[in-house]
Amino acid sequence: MTPHGVPSQVRSFESAFGRPWPDYRAVDPAKPESAAAWAQWARWKLGFMDAAWQDAQHGVALVRPDYICATQSQYGFSAFADGYYFTVARSLPVVSGHGGYHDWGPGYFNP
């Protein structure tokens, strides 16, 4: 199970770019064109997260301009495989950490 191949996102990508999405099962990192297609897909998908944060921040600012929008925007190095990456909150004015825990290894002693 992966966050890639969500049917609505596949349809949207294919409509936007006029070509099939780069199916993760067929990506060959040894081929530059395959890796470039995958990078385009991944960056395009991450744009949805950034757009959602921009929209949320706009809504909060309209209602309570004195509130500061923030989210847990720093996550583990492996988070990209989770479909999430720290740059997705780049539109928000505050960068927030993961708290006092992490998903792997020695708990509080992760770098």
PAZAPA-4460 file (N, C-alpha, C; in steps of 0.05 Angstrom, whole numbers, plus 32768, in hexadecimal, padded with zeros to 4 digits):
% residues 111
    n_x    n_y    n_z   ca_x   ca_y   ca_z    c_x    c_y    c_z   seq   type   mol
   8011   7FE9   8000   8000   8000   8000   8012   8019   8000     1      M     A
   800C   802B   7FEE   801C   8044   7FED   8009   805C   7FEA     2      T     A
   8014   8074   7FED   8003   808C   7FE8   8003   8093   7FCB     3      P     A
   800F   8083   7FBA   8010   8088   7F9D   7FFC   8078   7F8F     4      H     A
   7FF1   8082   7F7A   7FDD   8074   7F6A   7FC1   8078   7F74     5      G     A
   7FBC   808E   7F83   7FA1   8095   7F8B   7F92   809C   7F72     6      V     A
   7F7C   808E   7F6C   7F6E   8091   7F52   7F68   80AE   7F4B     7      P     A
   7F5E   80BE   7F5D   7F57   80DA   7F56   7F70   80EA   7F4F     8      S     A
   7F87   80E4   7F5D   7F9F   80F2   7F57   7FAB   80E9   7F3C     9      Q     A
   7FA9   80D0   7F36   7FB2   80C5   7F1D   7FA3   80D3   7F06    10      V     A
   7F88   80D3   7F08   7F78   80E0   7EF3   7F7F   80FD   7EF0    11      R     A
   7F83   810B   7F07   7F89   8128   7F06   7FA4   812D   7EF9    12      S     A
   7FB8   811C   7F00   7FD2   811F   7EF4   7FD1   811B   7ED6    13      F     A
   7FC3   8106   7ECE   7FC1   80FF   7EB1   7FB2   8115   7EA2    14      E     A
   7F9E   8122   7EAE   7F90   8138   7EA2   7FA2   8151   7EA0    15      S     A
   7FB1   8156   7EB4   7FC3   816D   7EB5   7FDA   816C   7EA1    16      A     A
   7FE6   8154   7E9F   7FFE   8151   7E8F   7FFA   8142   7E74    17      F     A
   7FE3   8137   7E70   7FDD   8129   7E57   7FED   8110   7E52    18      G     A
   7FF6   8103   7E67   8005   80EA   7E65   8000   80DA   7E7E    19      R     A
   8005   80C0   7E7C   8001   80AF   7E94   8013   80B6   7EAB    20      P     A
   8009   80B1   7EC3   801A   80B6   7EDB   8030   80A1   7EDC    21      W     A
   8046   80A7   7EE8   805C   8094   7EEA   8057   8080   7F01    22      P     A
   804B   806A   7EFA   8044   8055   7F0D   805D   804D   7F1D    23      D     A
   805B   804E   7F37   8072   8049   7F49   807D   802D   7F45    24      Y     A
   806E   801B   7F3B   8078   7FFF   7F37   808A   7FFE   7F1E    25      R     A
   8088   8012   7F0D   8098   8012   7EF4   80AF   8026   7EF4    26      A     A
   80B2   8035   7F09   80C8   8049   7F0A   80E3   803B   7F0C    27      V     A
   80F5   8043   7EFA   8110   8038   7EFA   8124   804F   7F00    28      D     A
   812E   8050   7F18   8140   8066   7F20   8159   8068   7F0F    29      P     A
   8160   8052   7F02   8178   8052   7EF1   8174   8061   7ED7    30      A     A
   815B   8066   7ED0   8154   8074   7EB7   814D   8091   7EBE    31      K     A
   815C   80A5   7EB5   8157   80C1   7EBC   813B   80CA   7EB5    32      P     A
   8130   80C1   7E9E   8115   80CA   7E97   8100   80BF   7EAA    33      E     A
   8105   80A6   7EB3   80F2   809A   7EC6   80F4   80A8   7EE1    34      S     A
   810C   80AE   7EEA   810F   80BD   7F04   8104   80D9   7F02    35      A     A
   8107   80E6   7EEB   80FD   8101   7EE8   80DE   8101   7EE8    36      A     A
   80D2   80ED   7EDB   80B5   80EB   7EDB   80AB   80E6   7EF8    37      A     A
   80B9   80D5   7F07   80B1   80D0   7F22   80B4   80EA   7F34    38      W     A
   80C9   80F8   7F30   80CE   8111   7F3F   80B7   8125   7F39    39      A     A
   80B0   8127   7F1F   809A   8139   7F18   8080   8131   7F26    40      Q     A
   807A   8117   7F25   8062   810D   7F33   8062   8114   7F51    41      W     A
   8079   810E   7F5D   807B   8112   7F7A   8078   812F   7F82    42      A     A
   8085   8141   7F73   8083   815E   7F79   8067   8168   7F74    43      R     A
   805B   815E   7F5F   803F   8166   7F59   802D   815D   7F6F    44      W     A
   8030   8145   7F79   801F   813B   7F90   8023   814C   7FA9    45      K     A
   803C   8153   7FAF   8042   8163   7FC6   8035   817F   7FC5    46      L     A
   8030   8188   7FAC   8023   81A2   7FA8   8007   81A2   7FB4    47      G     A
   7FFA   818B   7FB5   7FDF   818A   7FC1   7FE0   8191   7FDF    48      F     A
   7FF5   8186   7FED   7FF8   818C   8009   7FFD   81AA   800E    49      M     A
   800F   81B5   7FFE   8015   81D2   8001   7FFC   81E2   7FFB    50      D     A
   7FED   81DB   7FE7   7FD4   81EA   7FE1   7FC0   81E8   7FF7    51      A     A
   7FBE   81D1   8004   7FAC   81CD   801A   7FB4   81DF   8032    52      A     A
   7FCE   81E1   8038   7FD7   81F2   804D   7FD2   8210   8047    53      W     A
   7FD7   8217   802E   7FD1   8233   8026   7FB4   823A   8029    54      Q     A
   7FA3   8227   8021   7F86   822C   8023   7F7E   822E   8040    55      D     A
   7F88   821C   8051   7F82   821C   806D   7F8B   8236   807B    56      A     A
   7FA3   823E   8074   7FAE   8257   8080   7F9E   826F   8077    57      Q     A
   7F95   826F   805E   7F84   8285   8055   7F6A   8287   8064    58      H     A
   7F5E   826F   8068   7F45   826E   8077   7F48   8278   8094    59      G     A
   7F5D   8270   80A1   7F62   8278   80BC   7F67   8296   80BD    60      V     A
   7F77   82A0   80AA   7F7D   82BD   80AA   7F64   82CE   80A6    61      A     A
   7F50   82C4   8096   7F38   82D3   8092   7F27   82D4   80AC    62      L     A
   7F27   82BF   80BC   7F17   82BE   80D4   7F26   82CA   80EC    63      V     A
   7F3F   82C2   80EF   7F4F   82CB   8106   7F6B   82D2   80FD    64      R     A
   7F6F   82EA   80F2   7F89   82F2   80E9   7F9F   82F2   80FE    65      P     A
   7F97   82F2   8118   7FAA   82F2   812E   7FB4   82D6   8134    66      D     A
   7FA9   82C1   8128   7FB2   82A6   812C   7FC9   82A0   8119    67      Y     A
   7FDC   828F   8121   7FF2   8287   8111   7FED   826A   8108    68      I     A
   7FEF   8265   80EF   7FEB   8249   80E5   8005   823A   80E7    69      C     A
   8003   8222   80F1   801A   8210   80F4   8011   81F4   80F2    70      A     A
   8023   81E2   80EA   801D   81C6   80EA   8037   81B7   80F0    71      T     A
   8035   819E   80F5   804E   818E   80FA   805B   818A   80DE    72      Q     A
   806E   819B   80D9   8079   819B   80BE   8095   8190   80BB    73      S     A
   80A1   8187   80D0   80BA   8179   80CE   80B5   815C   80D7    74      Q     A
   80BD   814A   80C7   80B7   812E   80CB   80D0   811E   80C5    75      Y     A
   80CE   8104   80C7   80E5   80F3   80C3   80F0   80F3   80A6    76      G     A
   8109   80EB   80A4   8116   80EB   8089   8107   80D8   8076    77      F     A
   80F9   80C5   8081   80EB   80B1   8070   80CF   80BA   8069    78      S     A
   80C7   80D2   8071   80AB   80DA   806E   80A2   80DC   8051    79      A     A
   80B4   80E0   803F   80AC   80E3   8023   809E   80C9   801A    80      F     A
   80A7   80B2   8024   8099   8099   801D   807D   8098   8029    81      A     A
   8078   80A8   803D   805D   80AA   8049   804B   80BC   8039    82      D     A
   8056   80C9   8025   8046   80DC   8015   8046   80F8   8022    83      G     A
   8059   80FD   8034   805A   8116   8042   8078   811E   8043    84      Y     A
   807D   8138   8042   8099   8141   8044   8099   815C   8051    85      Y     A
   80AE   8164   805D   80AF   817D   806D   80A9   8196   805D    86      F     A
   80AE   8196   8043   80A9   81AF   8034   808C   81B4   802E    87      T     A
   807A   81A1   8034   805E   81A5   802E   8052   81BC   803E    88      V     A
   805E   81C4   8053   8054   81DA   8064   8063   81F4   805F    89      A     A
   8072   81F6   8049   8083   820D   8045   8073   8227   8043    90      R     A
   8059   8225   803D   8049   823D   803B   8040   8248   8056    91      S     A
   8044   8239   806B   803C   8242   8086   8052   8252   8093    92      L     A
   804B   8265   80A5   8060   8276   80B0   8070   8269   80C7    93      P     A
   8068   8252   80D0   8075   8244   80E6   807D   8228   80DE    94      V     A
   8096   8221   80E4   809F   8205   80DF   809F   81F8   80FB    95      V     A
   8091   81E1   80FD   808E   81D4   8116   809A   81B8   8115    96      S     A
   80A6   81B0   812B   80B2   8195   812C   809F   817F   8131    97      G     A
   80A9   8167   8134   8099   814F   8136   8091   8149   8153    98      H     A
   8099   815A   8166   8094   8154   8182   80AB   8145   818E    99      G     A
   80A5   8137   81A4   80BB   812A   81B3   80BD   810D   81AC   100      G     A
   80B5   8105   8195   80B7   80E9   818D   80BC   80E7   816F   101      Y     A
   80C0   80CF   8166   80C3   80CA   814A   80BA   80AE   8144   102      H     A
   80B8   80A8   812A   80AD   808E   8122   80C1   8077   8121   103      D     A
   80DA   807C   8126   80EE   8067   8123   8104   8069   8138   104      W     A
   8113   8055   813A   812C   8055   8149   812B   805B   8166   105      G     A
   813F   8069   8171   8142   806C   818E   8130   8081   819B   106      P     A
   8118   8085   8191   8105   8097   819E   810E   80B4   819F   107      G     A
   8112   80BE   81B7   811A   80DA   81BB   8136   80E1   81B1   108      Y     A
   8145   80CD   81AB   8161   80D2   81A3   8166   80D3   8186   109      F     A
   8151   80D6   8176   8155   80D8   8159   8161   80F3   8152   110      N     A
   8171   80F4   813D   817D   810E   8136   8168   8121   812B   111      P     A
***
